[in-house]
Amino acid sequence: MTTSSDLPIPPFEMRQLVGPTDISAFENISGDPIFGVDTCRFDTVLDFGCGCGRLARQMMLQRAKPNLYVGFDLHPGMIEWCQDNLTPKNKNFQFHHHDVENAYFNPGAGKPPLRPMPVDADAFTLIIALSVFTHTIEAHAAYYLKEVARVMSKRDGELAASFFLFDKQYFPMMQDFQNALYINIDDPWNAVIFDRGWLEQTLNDVGLKIVRFQAPTVRGFQWLLHIRPLDCDEPAVLLPEDEGPFGRLPAPVPTTHPSYVGNKSSSAGRVQQVD
């Protein structure tokens, strides 16, 4: 039986890139399924944007471990860390580099902006995308939601994903083809907020629907949405108004360029202040 002491903890610099830096965020003391999802969903798990393996490590400590886990991320250093430190502890856990263009996490000339998910169709009972669509521009989000529908098990699949959402009716100057708000003029991927109507329609167009949700703990922050095929036995739900308390949850600001973290190649170890 795998225990927490058997599994390494990612270095601080990697934890800082994925959000929570406290080691407790990488633990699963109870051994219960993450997100409270039915244990049957953990047959085959796809972790889109797996980072340095926070959720993978938690699932390794679950009683209901995945029979197959595939994590992929565009940050090569974090993927290499997972391959070196987590896969040897459980061969059912695989990690792949999603080599797409990103100036901060995966720089380099000639990379494509998008790639298909590196897995077969209709293959995964649980797909996870935490802090992925919150950092994905509109056209890319539409592409990857279509990919989610392709790789999700048509019989019993589920997506657990986080989103920043707003209501476009409060922004009458927006065009019909504009459905996202961006907070950083230099890095649109920094945080992306989608119109909830656009998201519901985009999901419907690819054969998916929202069946459960967890509202933000701070108003305007992330919704955790559980999304399943249109013809599943759970009814679709409408999202209520965001009535969470006001507060602030800004992400940590890294002090080195994200692409240098865990990078053993030419730029590794060079310190660069991030504006």
C-alpha positions in Angstrom: 0.0 0.0 0.0 1.4 3.4 -1.0 1.8 5.9 1.8 2.6 9.6 1.7 6.1 8.9 2.9 6.7 6.8 -0.2 5.9 9.7 -2.6 8.2 12.8 -3.1 6.8 16.3 -2.8 7.5 18.6 -5.8 10.0 21.4 -5.1 8.6 24.8 -4.0 9.2 26.5 -7.3 7.0 24.0 -9.1 4.3 24.2 -6.4 4.3 27.9 -6.8 3.6 27.6 -10.5 0.5 25.4 -10.0 -1.0 27.5 -7.2 -1.0 26.0 -3.7 2.4 25.8 -2.2 1.5 24.2 1.1 2.5 20.6 1.3 -0.9 19.7 2.7 -2.5 20.5 -0.7 -0.6 17.5 -2.1 -1.8 15.0 0.5 -4.8 12.8 0.8 -4.9 11.7 4.4 -8.4 10.3 4.3 -7.8 8.2 1.1 -11.2 9.3 -0.2 -11.8 10.0 -3.9 -10.9 13.6 -4.9 -13.8 15.9 -5.7 -16.2 13.4 -4.1 -16.6 11.7 -7.5 -18.0 8.1 -7.6 -15.2 5.5 -7.3 -16.3 4.0 -10.6 -15.1 7.1 -12.4 -11.5 6.3 -11.4 -11.2 3.4 -13.8 -9.3 5.6 -16.4 -8.3 9.2 -15.6 -7.0 11.9 -17.9 -5.4 14.9 -16.1 -5.3 17.8 -18.6 -2.8 20.3 -17.3 -1.4 17.9 -14.6 1.4 20.3 -13.6 3.8 18.8 -11.1 1.4 16.0 -10.1 -0.6 17.4 -7.3 -3.8 15.5 -8.2 -1.8 12.5 -9.4 -0.1 12.3 -5.9 -3.5 12.5 -4.2 -4.9 9.7 -6.4 -1.9 7.5 -5.6 -3.0 7.8 -2.0 -6.7 7.0 -2.7 -8.2 3.7 -1.8 -9.8 3.7 -5.2 -6.7 4.2 -7.4 -7.0 4.6 -11.2 -6.3 1.5 -13.3 -4.9 4.0 -15.7 -3.9 7.6 -15.2 -2.5 9.8 -18.0 -1.4 13.3 -17.2 -0.2 15.8 -19.7 1.0 19.4 -19.4 2.9 22.0 -21.6 5.6 22.6 -19.0 8.4 20.2 -19.8 10.2 20.5 -16.4 7.2 19.5 -14.4 6.4 16.6 -16.6 10.0 15.4 -16.3 9.8 15.6 -12.5 6.6 13.5 -12.5 8.1 10.9 -14.8 11.2 10.7 -12.6 9.5 10.8 -9.2 5.9 9.5 -9.5 5.7 6.9 -12.3 8.4 4.7 -10.6 6.1 4.5 -7.6 3.1 3.3 -9.7 3.5 2.2 -13.3 -0.2 2.9 -14.0 0.5 6.6 -13.8 1.9 8.1 -17.1 3.0 11.6 -17.9 3.4 13.3 -21.3 4.7 16.7 -22.5 2.0 18.6 -24.5 4.4 20.5 -26.7 2.4 23.5 -27.7 3.4 27.2 -28.0 3.4 29.2 -24.7 5.8 32.0 -24.1 5.9 31.6 -20.4 5.7 27.8 -19.8 6.9 26.3 -23.0 8.8 28.8 -25.2 10.5 27.9 -28.5 10.1 28.6 -32.1 8.0 26.5 -34.4 5.6 25.0 -31.8 2.0 24.6 -32.9 -0.6 26.6 -30.9 -2.8 23.5 -30.4 -2.4 19.7 -30.4 -5.0 16.9 -30.0 -5.0 15.3 -26.6 -2.4 12.4 -26.7 -5.0 9.7 -26.1 -7.6 7.6 -27.9 -11.2 8.4 -28.3 -13.9 7.3 -25.9 -11.2 6.1 -23.5 -11.6 8.0 -20.2 -14.1 7.7 -17.4 -12.8 10.8 -15.6 -11.2 13.9 -17.2 -9.8 16.6 -15.0 -8.9 20.1 -16.0 -8.2 22.2 -13.0 -6.8 25.7 -13.6 -6.7 24.9 -17.4 -9.7 26.7 -18.9 -9.0 29.6 -16.5 -5.9 30.1 -18.6 -7.1 29.2 -22.1 -8.1 31.8 -24.7 -11.6 31.5 -26.2 -10.7 29.7 -29.5 -8.4 27.3 -27.7 -11.0 26.5 -25.1 -13.6 25.6 -27.8 -11.0 23.3 -29.4 -10.1 21.5 -26.1 -13.8 21.1 -25.1 -14.3 19.3 -28.4 -11.3 17.2 -27.6 -12.8 16.4 -24.1 -16.0 15.2 -25.8 -13.8 13.0 -28.2 -11.8 11.2 -25.5 -14.5 11.0 -22.8 -16.2 7.6 -22.3 -19.6 7.9 -24.0 -21.1 5.5 -21.4 -20.0 6.8 -18.1 -17.5 9.6 -18.6 -17.3 12.8 -16.6 -15.2 16.0 -16.8 -14.3 18.0 -13.6 -13.1 21.4 -14.6 -12.7 24.9 -13.2 -13.8 28.0 -14.9 -14.0 31.8 -14.3 -17.4 32.9 -15.4 -19.3 36.1 -16.0 -22.6 37.2 -17.5 -22.2 38.9 -20.9 -25.5 40.8 -20.5 -23.6 43.2 -18.2 -21.2 44.1 -21.0 -23.4 45.4 -23.9 -20.5 46.7 -25.9 -19.3 43.1 -26.6 -19.8 41.6 -30.0 -21.5 38.3 -30.6 -18.2 36.7 -31.3 -16.5 38.0 -28.1 -17.2 35.8 -25.2 -14.2 36.1 -22.9 -12.5 38.7 -20.7 -8.8 38.9 -20.2 -7.0 40.6 -17.3 -3.4 40.9 -18.7 -2.6 42.8 -21.9 0.9 41.2 -22.1 -0.3 37.6 -21.3 -3.9 36.9 -22.2 -3.5 33.4 -20.8 -2.9 34.8 -17.3 -6.6 34.5 -16.5 -9.5 34.1 -18.8 -13.2 34.7 -17.8 -15.9 33.1 -20.0 -19.5 34.1 -20.5 -21.6 31.4 -18.9 -24.0 31.4 -21.8 -21.2 30.8 -24.3 -19.9 27.9 -22.2 -23.2 26.2 -21.9 -23.8 26.5 -25.7 -20.3 25.4 -26.5 -20.7 22.3 -24.3 -24.1 21.5 -25.9 -22.6 21.8 -29.4 -20.1 19.1 -28.6 -22.6 16.8 -26.8 -21.9 17.7 -23.2 -23.8 19.3 -20.3 -23.3 20.6 -16.7 -24.8 18.2 -14.2 -23.2 19.4 -10.9 -21.2 22.3 -9.7 -19.4 23.9 -6.8 -19.9 27.6 -6.6 -16.9 29.9 -5.9 -15.8 30.3 -2.3 -14.9 34.0 -3.2 -17.2 35.9 -5.6 -15.8 35.9 -9.1 -13.4 33.1 -8.4 -13.4 29.5 -9.9 -16.5 27.4 -10.4 -15.9 23.7 -10.3 -18.1 22.1 -12.9 -19.0 18.5 -13.4 -19.8 17.9 -17.1 -21.2 14.7 -18.7 -22.6 13.5 -22.1 -25.9 14.9 -23.1 -27.6 11.5 -23.0 -26.3 10.5 -19.6 -28.9 9.8 -16.8 -28.1 12.9 -14.8 -30.2 16.0 -15.7 -28.5 19.2 -16.8 -28.4 22.0 -14.2 -28.5 25.8 -14.5 -25.9 27.7 -12.7 -27.2 30.1 -10.1 -26.0 33.7 -9.6 -22.6 33.9 -7.9 -23.4 35.1 -4.4 -20.1 34.2 -2.7 -18.5 36.7 -0.3 -16.2 39.3 -1.8 -12.5 38.7 -1.2 -9.1 38.4 -3.0 -7.2 35.3 -4.1 -4.4 36.5 -6.4 -2.0 33.8 -7.6 1.6 33.8 -6.4 3.9 35.9 -8.5 7.0 33.7 -9.4 10.4 35.3 -9.1 12.0 33.2 -11.9 10.8 32.7 -15.4 8.3 29.8 -15.4 10.1 28.0 -18.2 13.3 27.8 -16.2 11.7 25.8 -13.3 12.8 22.2 -13.5 14.5 22.8 -16.8 17.8 20.9 -17.0 18.7 22.3 -20.4 20.5 25.5 -21.4 18.5 28.1 -19.4 18.2 26.1 -16.2 19.0 27.9 -13.0 19.1 31.4 -14.6 17.2 33.8 -12.5 15.0 36.3 -14.2 12.6 38.6 -12.6 9.0 38.2 -13.9 7.2 41.5 -14.3 
